[in-house]
Amino acid sequence: MKRSLLALVLAVGLALIGAAPAAAHSELINSTPEAGQALDYAPIGVELVFNQDINESFATVSVVGPGNEQWAQGETAVDGPTVTVSVREGAPIGRYTVGYRVTSADGHPITGSYDFSVSSLDPVDAPSSPSPTAAAGAAGASAATSGSAAPTTASTSAAPAYDPRDPAASEGEREPKQNTEFAVAALLIAVVGLGAIALVLAVRKAKL
């Protein structure tokens, strides 16, 4: 009887010892976003928390969104039992699947996945259109700018060059006429007049 009881105790003890390593394997105990969570806006990152420290060399996290597009970016960061990865900006509305493959400190690999959803776009990423009031104000400012710029352009514009062939040009705009023949005749008259005066003076001097 005592031997049977001892054998039973040993068997239970061995079973517990064999189960201890399995129970000690790392597993996911918390996540942000949580599994099945419906978010108003896409998260800036995903955080996974395990019950044991994770090996930094063997940690991979993916965030797959609508159209099987990958939204995780950058390196997967490991800090003890916490594993994080960033999510790209502009993630659309829809369902996302977080997939992870990590290795615990004791070398045991852990893989898994879960879903979360996004119901609306972040205001920062959503396309914006000007309100009617803002559009009207912008149009008024543009008109005011155009109206004020016109006089400046007119006042600073250079006057057109005078064209002597233009019959519409006013007398004030016309260039002075050059009469070469008149100038030559006046010069000849002056020379003749001076010669006559010189001749009269010479005759008077001779008589004296």
C-alpha positions as CSV (number, residue, x, y, z in Angstrom):
1,M,0.0,0.0,0.0
2,K,2.7,2.4,0.9
3,R,4.6,1.5,-2.3
4,S,1.5,2.2,-4.4
5,L,1.0,5.5,-2.7
6,L,4.6,6.5,-3.2
7,A,4.5,5.5,-6.9
8,L,1.4,7.7,-7.3
9,V,3.1,10.7,-5.7
10,L,6.1,10.2,-7.9
11,A,4.0,10.0,-11.0
12,V,2.1,13.2,-10.1
13,G,5.4,15.0,-9.3
14,L,6.9,13.9,-12.6
15,A,3.8,15.1,-14.5
16,L,3.9,18.5,-12.7
17,I,7.7,18.8,-13.5
18,G,7.0,18.0,-17.2
19,A,4.2,20.6,-17.3
20,A,6.2,23.3,-15.7
21,P,8.3,24.2,-18.7
22,A,5.2,24.3,-20.9
23,A,3.4,26.6,-18.5
24,A,6.5,28.9,-18.4
25,H,6.4,29.5,-22.2
26,S,5.8,33.1,-23.2
27,E,2.4,34.2,-24.3
28,L,0.6,37.5,-25.2
29,I,-1.2,38.9,-22.2
30,N,-2.1,42.4,-23.4
31,S,-2.2,44.5,-26.6
32,T,-2.9,48.0,-27.8
33,P,-5.2,48.2,-29.7
34,E,-6.9,45.3,-28.1
35,A,-8.2,42.3,-30.1
36,G,-11.6,43.1,-31.6
37,Q,-11.4,46.8,-30.6
38,A,-13.2,49.4,-32.8
39,L,-11.2,52.6,-33.0
40,D,-12.4,56.0,-34.2
41,Y,-9.1,56.7,-35.8
42,A,-6.1,54.6,-36.9
43,P,-3.5,54.1,-34.1
44,I,0.0,55.6,-34.4
45,G,1.5,52.2,-33.4
46,V,0.8,48.7,-32.0
47,E,2.1,47.5,-28.6
48,L,2.2,43.9,-27.5
49,V,3.0,42.8,-24.0
50,F,4.0,39.2,-23.2
51,N,4.5,37.5,-19.8
52,Q,8.2,37.0,-20.4
53,D,11.1,39.0,-21.9
54,I,11.3,38.7,-25.6
55,N,14.5,38.1,-27.7
56,E,15.3,41.3,-29.5
57,S,16.8,39.5,-32.5
58,F,13.6,37.5,-33.4
59,A,10.7,39.8,-33.2
60,T,8.4,40.7,-36.1
61,V,5.1,42.5,-36.1
62,S,2.9,43.3,-39.1
63,V,-0.2,45.4,-39.5
64,V,-2.1,44.5,-42.6
65,G,-5.1,46.7,-43.6
66,P,-7.7,46.9,-46.4
67,G,-6.5,45.5,-49.7
68,N,-3.8,43.5,-47.9
69,E,-1.6,46.6,-47.6
70,Q,1.1,46.7,-45.0
71,W,0.9,49.6,-42.6
72,A,3.6,48.8,-40.1
73,Q,6.7,50.8,-40.7
74,G,10.2,50.9,-39.3
75,E,11.9,48.4,-37.0
76,T,10.1,46.4,-34.4
77,A,11.3,47.6,-31.0
78,V,11.7,45.3,-28.0
79,D,11.9,46.4,-24.4
80,G,11.8,43.4,-22.0
81,P,8.4,41.8,-22.5
82,T,7.0,44.7,-24.6
83,V,7.1,44.7,-28.4
84,T,6.1,47.8,-30.4
85,V,5.9,48.9,-34.0
86,S,4.8,52.1,-35.7
87,V,1.9,52.5,-38.0
88,R,2.1,54.7,-41.1
89,E,0.0,57.9,-41.4
90,G,-3.1,57.9,-43.6
91,A,-4.4,54.5,-42.7
92,P,-7.9,54.1,-44.3
93,I,-11.2,53.0,-42.7
94,G,-11.5,49.2,-42.4
95,R,-10.3,46.1,-40.6
96,Y,-6.7,45.5,-39.7
97,T,-4.9,42.3,-38.7
98,V,-1.9,42.4,-36.3
99,G,0.4,39.4,-36.9
100,Y,3.3,38.7,-34.6
101,R,6.1,36.2,-34.4
102,V,8.5,36.5,-31.5
103,T,10.9,34.4,-29.5
104,S,10.9,34.3,-25.7
105,A,14.0,34.5,-23.7
106,D,14.0,30.7,-23.2
107,G,14.0,30.3,-27.0
108,H,10.4,29.3,-27.5
109,P,8.7,30.9,-30.6
110,I,5.3,32.5,-30.2
111,T,3.1,33.4,-33.2
112,G,-0.4,34.7,-33.3
113,S,-2.7,37.4,-34.8
114,Y,-5.8,39.4,-33.9
115,D,-8.0,42.0,-35.6
116,F,-9.1,45.5,-34.8
117,S,-11.1,48.1,-36.9
118,V,-11.0,51.8,-37.8
119,S,-14.3,53.6,-38.3
120,S,-13.3,57.0,-39.6
121,L,-10.3,59.0,-40.9
122,D,-8.2,61.1,-38.7
123,P,-9.0,64.8,-39.3
124,V,-5.3,65.4,-40.0
125,D,-5.3,62.9,-42.9
126,A,-8.8,63.7,-44.2
127,P,-8.9,66.0,-47.4
128,S,-10.0,69.5,-46.5
129,S,-12.1,71.9,-48.6
130,P,-12.5,75.6,-47.9
131,S,-15.8,76.7,-46.4
132,P,-18.1,79.1,-48.4
133,T,-17.2,82.0,-46.1
134,A,-13.4,81.3,-46.5
135,A,-13.8,81.0,-50.2
136,A,-15.7,84.3,-50.5
137,G,-13.1,86.0,-48.3
138,A,-10.3,84.6,-50.5
139,A,-12.1,85.8,-53.7
140,G,-12.6,89.3,-52.2
141,A,-9.0,89.5,-51.2
142,S,-7.9,88.4,-54.7
143,A,-10.2,91.1,-56.3
144,A,-8.9,93.8,-53.9
145,T,-5.3,92.8,-54.8
146,S,-6.0,92.9,-58.5
147,G,-7.8,96.3,-58.2
148,S,-5.0,97.9,-56.2
149,A,-2.3,96.5,-58.4
150,A,-3.7,98.0,-61.6
151,P,-2.9,101.7,-60.9
152,T,0.6,100.8,-59.8
153,T,1.2,99.0,-63.1
154,A,-0.2,101.9,-65.1
155,S,1.9,104.5,-63.2
156,T,5.1,102.6,-63.5
157,S,4.7,101.5,-67.1
158,A,7.1,103.3,-69.5
159,A,5.7,105.8,-72.0
160,P,5.7,104.5,-75.7
161,A,8.6,105.7,-77.8
162,Y,7.8,108.6,-80.2
163,D,7.4,107.4,-83.8
164,P,7.9,110.3,-86.3
165,R,5.9,108.3,-88.9
166,D,2.8,108.3,-86.7
167,P,0.4,111.1,-88.0
168,A,-1.6,110.9,-84.8
169,A,1.3,112.2,-82.7
170,S,0.8,115.7,-81.2
171,E,3.0,118.6,-82.0
172,G,4.5,118.3,-78.5
173,E,5.5,114.8,-79.1
174,R,7.0,115.4,-82.5
175,E,10.7,115.8,-82.9
176,P,12.0,119.3,-84.0
177,K,12.2,119.6,-87.7
178,Q,15.6,119.9,-89.2
179,N,15.6,122.3,-92.3
180,T,19.1,122.0,-93.7
181,E,18.5,124.3,-96.7
182,F,17.3,127.1,-94.5
183,A,20.3,127.0,-92.3
184,V,22.7,127.1,-95.3
185,A,20.9,130.1,-96.9
186,A,21.0,132.0,-93.6
187,L,24.7,131.3,-93.3
188,L,25.4,132.6,-96.9
189,I,23.4,135.8,-96.2
190,A,25.4,136.5,-93.1
191,V,28.7,136.0,-95.0
192,V,27.6,138.3,-97.9
193,G,26.4,141.0,-95.4
194,L,29.8,140.9,-93.6
195,G,31.6,141.1,-96.9
196,A,29.6,144.2,-98.0
197,I,30.3,145.9,-94.7
198,A,34.0,145.2,-95.0
199,L,34.0,146.6,-98.6
200,V,32.3,149.8,-97.6
201,L,34.7,150.4,-94.8
202,A,37.7,149.8,-97.1
203,V,36.3,152.3,-99.7
204,R,35.8,155.0,-97.1
205,K,39.3,154.5,-95.7
206,A,40.8,154.8,-99.2
207,K,39.0,158.2,-99.8
208,L,40.4,159.6,-96.6
